[in-house]
Amino acid sequence: MEYGYSILMGIFAGAILVYAGIMALTGDYNILPVRARQSVKPKDPKKYTVRLAKVIALVALSPALSALAGLWNMHAALVVLFVTMAVFIWLGTRIMKGAE
């Protein structure tokens, strides 16, 4: 299982990307977990859901990039995971500003 990390992270990233794609295509606010729906009451739920789908897809790129780096070096994969996750979450907060 030399590439076990890369395979698992690739599957994880793919699953998150599928979820983000379904959110973006349907725009259904009720697809979000109940806890998330209780904390935010947007004025335009469809617009909010599409923006959130963009952020989720962006953050899903972090494990995908880490999986690619894991094919080369495991230590580099962990660095890529944490650095890109921090950067993508920061970019996600910028995307979500004004979503309500």
MODELLER restraints for C-alpha pairs under 7 A, 6 or more apart:
rsr = mdl.restraints
at = mdl.atoms
rsr.add(forms.Gaussian(group=physical.xy_distance, feature=features.Distance(at['CA:3:A'], at['CA:71:A']), mean=6.43, stdev=0.5))
rsr.add(forms.Gaussian(group=physical.xy_distance, feature=features.Distance(at['CA:5:A'], at['CA:67:A']), mean=6.89, stdev=0.5))
rsr.add(forms.Gaussian(group=physical.xy_distance, feature=features.Distance(at['CA:5:A'], at['CA:70:A']), mean=6.82, stdev=0.5))
rsr.add(forms.Gaussian(group=physical.xy_distance, feature=features.Distance(at['CA:6:A'], at['CA:67:A']), mean=4.06, stdev=0.5))
rsr.add(forms.Gaussian(group=physical.xy_distance, feature=features.Distance(at['CA:6:A'], at['CA:68:A']), mean=6.63, stdev=0.5))
rsr.add(forms.Gaussian(group=physical.xy_distance, feature=features.Distance(at['CA:6:A'], at['CA:70:A']), mean=5.42, stdev=0.5))
rsr.add(forms.Gaussian(group=physical.xy_distance, feature=features.Distance(at['CA:6:A'], at['CA:71:A']), mean=6.35, stdev=0.5))
rsr.add(forms.Gaussian(group=physical.xy_distance, feature=features.Distance(at['CA:7:A'], at['CA:67:A']), mean=6.95, stdev=0.5))
rsr.add(forms.Gaussian(group=physical.xy_distance, feature=features.Distance(at['CA:9:A'], at['CA:63:A']), mean=5.52, stdev=0.5))
rsr.add(forms.Gaussian(group=physical.xy_distance, feature=features.Distance(at['CA:9:A'], at['CA:64:A']), mean=6.41, stdev=0.5))
rsr.add(forms.Gaussian(group=physical.xy_distance, feature=features.Distance(at['CA:9:A'], at['CA:67:A']), mean=5.44, stdev=0.5))
rsr.add(forms.Gaussian(group=physical.xy_distance, feature=features.Distance(at['CA:10:A'], at['CA:63:A']), mean=6.81, stdev=0.5))
rsr.add(forms.Gaussian(group=physical.xy_distance, feature=features.Distance(at['CA:10:A'], at['CA:64:A']), mean=5.42, stdev=0.5))
rsr.add(forms.Gaussian(group=physical.xy_distance, feature=features.Distance(at['CA:10:A'], at['CA:67:A']), mean=5.70, stdev=0.5))
rsr.add(forms.Gaussian(group=physical.xy_distance, feature=features.Distance(at['CA:13:A'], at['CA:60:A']), mean=5.17, stdev=0.5))
rsr.add(forms.Gaussian(group=physical.xy_distance, feature=features.Distance(at['CA:13:A'], at['CA:61:A']), mean=6.69, stdev=0.5))
rsr.add(forms.Gaussian(group=physical.xy_distance, feature=features.Distance(at['CA:13:A'], at['CA:63:A']), mean=5.60, stdev=0.5))
rsr.add(forms.Gaussian(group=physical.xy_distance, feature=features.Distance(at['CA:13:A'], at['CA:64:A']), mean=5.41, stdev=0.5))
rsr.add(forms.Gaussian(group=physical.xy_distance, feature=features.Distance(at['CA:16:A'], at['CA:60:A']), mean=5.92, stdev=0.5))
rsr.add(forms.Gaussian(group=physical.xy_distance, feature=features.Distance(at['CA:17:A'], at['CA:57:A']), mean=5.38, stdev=0.5))
rsr.add(forms.Gaussian(group=physical.xy_distance, feature=features.Distance(at['CA:17:A'], at['CA:60:A']), mean=6.17, stdev=0.5))
rsr.add(forms.Gaussian(group=physical.xy_distance, feature=features.Distance(at['CA:20:A'], at['CA:53:A']), mean=4.67, stdev=0.5))
rsr.add(forms.Gaussian(group=physical.xy_distance, feature=features.Distance(at['CA:20:A'], at['CA:56:A']), mean=5.88, stdev=0.5))
rsr.add(forms.Gaussian(group=physical.xy_distance, feature=features.Distance(at['CA:20:A'], at['CA:57:A']), mean=5.58, stdev=0.5))
rsr.add(forms.Gaussian(group=physical.xy_distance, feature=features.Distance(at['CA:21:A'], at['CA:53:A']), mean=6.96, stdev=0.5))
rsr.add(forms.Gaussian(group=physical.xy_distance, feature=features.Distance(at['CA:23:A'], at['CA:49:A']), mean=6.61, stdev=0.5))
rsr.add(forms.Gaussian(group=physical.xy_distance, feature=features.Distance(at['CA:23:A'], at['CA:50:A']), mean=6.62, stdev=0.5))
rsr.add(forms.Gaussian(group=physical.xy_distance, feature=features.Distance(at['CA:23:A'], at['CA:53:A']), mean=5.74, stdev=0.5))
rsr.add(forms.Gaussian(group=physical.xy_distance, feature=features.Distance(at['CA:24:A'], at['CA:49:A']), mean=6.92, stdev=0.5))
rsr.add(forms.Gaussian(group=physical.xy_distance, feature=features.Distance(at['CA:24:A'], at['CA:50:A']), mean=4.80, stdev=0.5))
rsr.add(forms.Gaussian(group=physical.xy_distance, feature=features.Distance(at['CA:24:A'], at['CA:53:A']), mean=5.49, stdev=0.5))
rsr.add(forms.Gaussian(group=physical.xy_distance, feature=features.Distance(at['CA:27:A'], at['CA:46:A']), mean=4.86, stdev=0.5))
rsr.add(forms.Gaussian(group=physical.xy_distance, feature=features.Distance(at['CA:27:A'], at['CA:49:A']), mean=5.58, stdev=0.5))
rsr.add(forms.Gaussian(group=physical.xy_distance, feature=features.Distance(at['CA:27:A'], at['CA:50:A']), mean=5.80, stdev=0.5))
rsr.add(forms.Gaussian(group=physical.xy_distance, feature=features.Distance(at['CA:28:A'], at['CA:46:A']), mean=6.30, stdev=0.5))
rsr.add(forms.Gaussian(group=physical.xy_distance, feature=features.Distance(at['CA:28:A'], at['CA:49:A']), mean=6.83, stdev=0.5))
rsr.add(forms.Gaussian(group=physical.xy_distance, feature=features.Distance(at['CA:29:A'], at['CA:45:A']), mean=5.69, stdev=0.5))
rsr.add(forms.Gaussian(group=physical.xy_distance, feature=features.Distance(at['CA:29:A'], at['CA:46:A']), mean=6.30, stdev=0.5))
rsr.add(forms.Gaussian(group=physical.xy_distance, feature=features.Distance(at['CA:29:A'], at['CA:49:A']), mean=5.75, stdev=0.5))
rsr.add(forms.Gaussian(group=physical.xy_distance, feature=features.Distance(at['CA:42:A'], at['CA:48:A']), mean=6.70, stdev=0.5))
rsr.add(forms.Gaussian(group=physical.xy_distance, feature=features.Distance(at['CA:42:A'], at['CA:100:A']), mean=4.82, stdev=0.5))
rsr.add(forms.Gaussian(group=physical.xy_distance, feature=features.Distance(at['CA:43:A'], at['CA:100:A']), mean=5.68, stdev=0.5))
rsr.add(forms.Gaussian(group=physical.xy_distance, feature=features.Distance(at['CA:44:A'], at['CA:100:A']), mean=6.75, stdev=0.5))
rsr.add(forms.Gaussian(group=physical.xy_distance, feature=features.Distance(at['CA:48:A'], at['CA:99:A']), mean=5.52, stdev=0.5))
rsr.add(forms.Gaussian(group=physical.xy_distance, feature=features.Distance(at['CA:48:A'], at['CA:100:A']), mean=6.61, stdev=0.5))
rsr.add(forms.Gaussian(group=physical.xy_distance, feature=features.Distance(at['CA:51:A'], at['CA:96:A']), mean=6.52, stdev=0.5))
rsr.add(forms.Gaussian(group=physical.xy_distance, feature=features.Distance(at['CA:55:A'], at['CA:92:A']), mean=5.04, stdev=0.5))
rsr.add(forms.Gaussian(group=physical.xy_distance, feature=features.Distance(at['CA:58:A'], at['CA:88:A']), mean=6.34, stdev=0.5))
rsr.add(forms.Gaussian(group=physical.xy_distance, feature=features.Distance(at['CA:59:A'], at['CA:85:A']), mean=6.43, stdev=0.5))
rsr.add(forms.Gaussian(group=physical.xy_distance, feature=features.Distance(at['CA:59:A'], at['CA:88:A']), mean=5.50, stdev=0.5))
rsr.add(forms.Gaussian(group=physical.xy_distance, feature=features.Distance(at['CA:59:A'], at['CA:89:A']), mean=6.47, stdev=0.5))
rsr.add(forms.Gaussian(group=physical.xy_distance, feature=features.Distance(at['CA:62:A'], at['CA:81:A']), mean=5.64, stdev=0.5))
rsr.add(forms.Gaussian(group=physical.xy_distance, feature=features.Distance(at['CA:62:A'], at['CA:84:A']), mean=5.48, stdev=0.5))
rsr.add(forms.Gaussian(group=physical.xy_distance, feature=features.Distance(at['CA:62:A'], at['CA:85:A']), mean=5.49, stdev=0.5))
rsr.add(forms.Gaussian(group=physical.xy_distance, feature=features.Distance(at['CA:63:A'], at['CA:81:A']), mean=5.99, stdev=0.5))
rsr.add(forms.Gaussian(group=physical.xy_distance, feature=features.Distance(at['CA:66:A'], at['CA:77:A']), mean=4.66, stdev=0.5))
rsr.add(forms.Gaussian(group=physical.xy_distance, feature=features.Distance(at['CA:66:A'], at['CA:78:A']), mean=6.74, stdev=0.5))
rsr.add(forms.Gaussian(group=physical.xy_distance, feature=features.Distance(at['CA:66:A'], at['CA:80:A']), mean=5.48, stdev=0.5))
rsr.add(forms.Gaussian(group=physical.xy_distance, feature=features.Distance(at['CA:66:A'], at['CA:81:A']), mean=5.09, stdev=0.5))
rsr.add(forms.Gaussian(group=physical.xy_distance, feature=features.Distance(at['CA:67:A'], at['CA:77:A']), mean=6.73, stdev=0.5))
rsr.add(forms.Gaussian(group=physical.xy_distance, feature=features.Distance(at['CA:69:A'], at['CA:76:A']), mean=6.22, stdev=0.5))
rsr.add(forms.Gaussian(group=physical.xy_distance, feature=features.Distance(at['CA:69:A'], at['CA:77:A']), mean=4.73, stdev=0.5))
rsr.add(forms.Gaussian(group=physical.xy_distance, feature=features.Distance(at['CA:70:A'], at['CA:76:A']), mean=6.94, stdev=0.5))
rsr.add(forms.Gaussian(group=physical.xy_distance, feature=features.Distance(at['CA:70:A'], at['CA:77:A']), mean=4.69, stdev=0.5))
